[in-house]
Amino acid sequence: MKIKPYYILIKWNKSHPQNKFKPSHEIWRDCDDSYAYGSPLYEVLDYFDSFASARKQKYIEKRAEKIN
């Protein structure tokens, strides 16, 4: 049985020195739906069933960030 992956859109906490050179948003691929994501280094924005929908939301988030 093949496990269907899902995609997680995260936003890095730029005030942390470890994230200084990371992009503002990133998409992670995962197959373990029982894992709970959370860290002071990043914020989970949303979970997606397809990479395309995650990438579309990433674009929307980055555009909103530039406007504000």
VOLUMKE-156065 format. One record per residue: residue number from 0; x, y, z of N, C-alpha, C in turn. Coordinates in nm, 2 decimals, padded with zeros to 4 digits. Example, Ala and Ser with C-alpha at 12.3 -4.5 7.8 and 13.67 -1.06 7.14 Angstrom:
<rs>
[r 0, [01.32, -00.57, 00.78], [01.23, -00.45, 00.78], [01.32, -00.33, 00.78]]
[r 1, [01.28, -00.22, 00.71], [01.37, -00.11, 00.71], [01.29, 00.00, 00.79]]
</rs>
This chain:
<rs>
[r 0, [00.08, -00.12, 00.00], [00.00, 00.00, 00.00], [00.09, 00.12, 00.00]]
[r 1, [00.06, 00.21, -00.09], [00.14, 00.34, -00.10], [00.08, 00.45, -00.01]]
[r 2, [00.16, 00.51, 00.06], [00.11, 00.62, 00.15], [00.11, 00.75, 00.07]]
[r 3, [00.00, 00.82, 00.08], [-00.01, 00.95, 00.01], [00.05, 01.06, 00.09]]
[r 4, [00.15, 01.13, 00.04], [00.21, 01.24, 00.11], [00.12, 01.36, 00.12]]
[r 5, [00.15, 01.45, 00.22], [00.08, 01.57, 00.23], [00.19, 01.68, 00.25]]
[r 6, [00.15, 01.81, 00.24], [00.25, 01.91, 00.24], [00.21, 02.02, 00.34]]
[r 7, [00.32, 02.07, 00.41], [00.30, 02.16, 00.52], [00.37, 02.29, 00.48]]
[r 8, [00.29, 02.40, 00.49], [00.35, 02.53, 00.46], [00.39, 02.59, 00.59]]
[r 9, [00.51, 02.63, 00.60], [00.56, 02.69, 00.73], [00.62, 02.83, 00.70]]
[r 10, [00.62, 02.91, 00.80], [00.68, 03.04, 00.80], [00.79, 03.05, 00.91]]
[r 11, [00.91, 03.08, 00.87], [01.02, 03.09, 00.96], [01.01, 03.21, 01.05]]
[r 12, [01.05, 03.20, 01.17], [01.06, 03.31, 01.27], [01.19, 03.38, 01.24]]
[r 13, [01.18, 03.50, 01.17], [01.30, 03.57, 01.12], [01.38, 03.64, 01.24]]
[r 14, [01.31, 03.65, 01.35], [01.38, 03.72, 01.47], [01.48, 03.62, 01.53]]
[r 15, [01.47, 03.49, 01.50], [01.57, 03.40, 01.56], [01.70, 03.39, 01.48]]
[r 16, [01.81, 03.40, 01.54], [01.94, 03.41, 01.46], [01.97, 03.28, 01.38]]
[r 17, [01.91, 03.17, 01.41], [01.93, 03.05, 01.33], [01.86, 03.06, 01.19]]
[r 18, [01.76, 03.14, 01.19], [01.68, 03.15, 01.06], [01.72, 03.27, 00.98]]
[r 19, [01.83, 03.34, 01.01], [01.87, 03.46, 00.94], [01.87, 03.45, 00.79]]
[r 20, [01.93, 03.34, 00.74], [01.95, 03.33, 00.59], [01.85, 03.23, 00.53]]
[r 21, [01.75, 03.19, 00.60], [01.64, 03.10, 00.54], [01.54, 03.18, 00.47]]
[r 22, [01.47, 03.12, 00.37], [01.36, 03.19, 00.31], [01.25, 03.21, 00.40]]
[r 23, [01.16, 03.31, 00.38], [01.05, 03.34, 00.47], [00.95, 03.23, 00.49]]
[r 24, [00.92, 03.16, 00.37], [00.83, 03.05, 00.37], [00.89, 02.92, 00.31]]
[r 25, [00.85, 02.81, 00.35], [00.90, 02.68, 00.30], [00.79, 02.58, 00.30]]
[r 26, [00.80, 02.48, 00.21], [00.70, 02.37, 00.20], [00.77, 02.24, 00.23]]
[r 27, [00.72, 02.17, 00.33], [00.77, 02.04, 00.37], [00.68, 01.93, 00.32]]
[r 28, [00.74, 01.82, 00.28], [00.66, 01.70, 00.24], [00.67, 01.60, 00.35]]
[r 29, [00.56, 01.54, 00.38], [00.56, 01.44, 00.49], [00.45, 01.33, 00.46]]
[r 30, [00.47, 01.22, 00.52], [00.38, 01.11, 00.51], [00.32, 01.06, 00.64]]
[r 31, [00.38, 01.11, 00.75], [00.34, 01.07, 00.89], [00.24, 01.17, 00.94]]
[r 32, [00.11, 01.13, 00.93], [00.01, 01.23, 00.98], [-00.01, 01.23, 01.13]]
[r 33, [00.06, 01.14, 01.20], [00.05, 01.15, 01.35], [00.15, 01.24, 01.41]]
[r 34, [00.25, 01.29, 01.34], [00.35, 01.38, 01.39], [00.29, 01.52, 01.41]]
[r 35, [00.32, 01.58, 01.53], [00.27, 01.71, 01.56], [00.38, 01.81, 01.54]]
[r 36, [00.37, 01.90, 01.44], [00.47, 02.00, 01.41], [00.45, 02.12, 01.51]]
[r 37, [00.57, 02.17, 01.55], [00.56, 02.29, 01.63], [00.70, 02.32, 01.69]]
[r 38, [00.74, 02.45, 01.68], [00.87, 02.49, 01.73], [00.87, 02.64, 01.74]]
[r 39, [00.96, 02.70, 01.82], [00.97, 02.84, 01.83], [01.04, 02.90, 01.70]]
[r 40, [01.10, 02.81, 01.62], [01.18, 02.85, 01.50], [01.08, 02.87, 01.38]]
[r 41, [00.96, 02.82, 01.38], [00.87, 02.83, 01.27], [00.73, 02.83, 01.32]]
[r 42, [00.64, 02.87, 01.23], [00.49, 02.87, 01.25], [00.43, 02.79, 01.14]]
[r 43, [00.35, 02.69, 01.17], [00.28, 02.61, 01.07], [00.16, 02.69, 01.02]]
[r 44, [00.16, 02.72, 00.89], [00.05, 02.80, 00.84], [-00.07, 02.71, 00.80]]
[r 45, [-00.04, 02.60, 00.73], [-00.15, 02.51, 00.69], [-00.10, 02.38, 00.63]]
[r 46, [-00.19, 02.28, 00.62], [-00.16, 02.15, 00.56], [-00.23, 02.14, 00.43]]
[r 47, [-00.17, 02.08, 00.33], [-00.23, 02.06, 00.20], [-00.21, 01.92, 00.15]]
[r 48, [-00.31, 01.88, 00.06], [-00.30, 01.75, 00.00], [-00.22, 01.75, -00.13]]
[r 49, [-00.19, 01.86, -00.19], [-00.11, 01.86, -00.31], [-00.01, 01.97, -00.30]]
[r 50, [00.11, 01.95, -00.37], [00.21, 02.05, -00.37], [00.17, 02.17, -00.44]]
[r 51, [00.09, 02.16, -00.54], [00.04, 02.28, -00.62], [-00.04, 02.37, -00.53]]
[r 52, [-00.13, 02.32, -00.45], [-00.21, 02.40, -00.36], [-00.12, 02.47, -00.25]]
[r 53, [-00.02, 02.40, -00.20], [00.07, 02.45, -00.10], [00.15, 02.57, -00.17]]
[r 54, [00.20, 02.55, -00.29], [00.28, 02.65, -00.36], [00.20, 02.77, -00.39]]
[r 55, [00.07, 02.75, -00.42], [-00.02, 02.87, -00.45], [-00.04, 02.95, -00.32]]
[r 56, [-00.06, 02.88, -00.21], [-00.08, 02.95, -00.08], [00.05, 03.02, -00.04]]
[r 57, [00.16, 02.96, -00.07], [00.29, 03.02, -00.03], [00.31, 03.15, -00.11]]
[r 58, [00.27, 03.15, -00.24], [00.27, 03.27, -00.32], [00.18, 03.38, -00.26]]
[r 59, [00.06, 03.34, -00.22], [-00.03, 03.44, -00.16], [00.02, 03.50, -00.03]]
[r 60, [00.08, 03.41, 00.05], [00.13, 03.46, 00.18], [00.25, 03.55, 00.16]]
[r 61, [00.34, 03.52, 00.07], [00.45, 03.61, 00.04], [00.41, 03.74, -00.01]]
[r 62, [00.30, 03.74, -00.10], [00.25, 03.87, -00.16], [00.19, 03.95, -00.05]]
[r 63, [00.12, 03.89, 00.04], [00.05, 03.96, 00.16], [00.16, 04.02, 00.25]]
[r 64, [00.27, 03.95, 00.27], [00.38, 04.00, 00.35], [00.44, 04.12, 00.29]]
[r 65, [00.46, 04.12, 00.16], [00.52, 04.24, 00.09], [00.43, 04.36, 00.10]]
[r 66, [00.30, 04.34, 00.10], [00.20, 04.45, 00.10], [00.20, 04.52, 00.24]]
[r 67, [00.21, 04.43, 00.34], [00.20, 04.48, 00.48], [00.34, 04.53, 00.52]]
</rs>
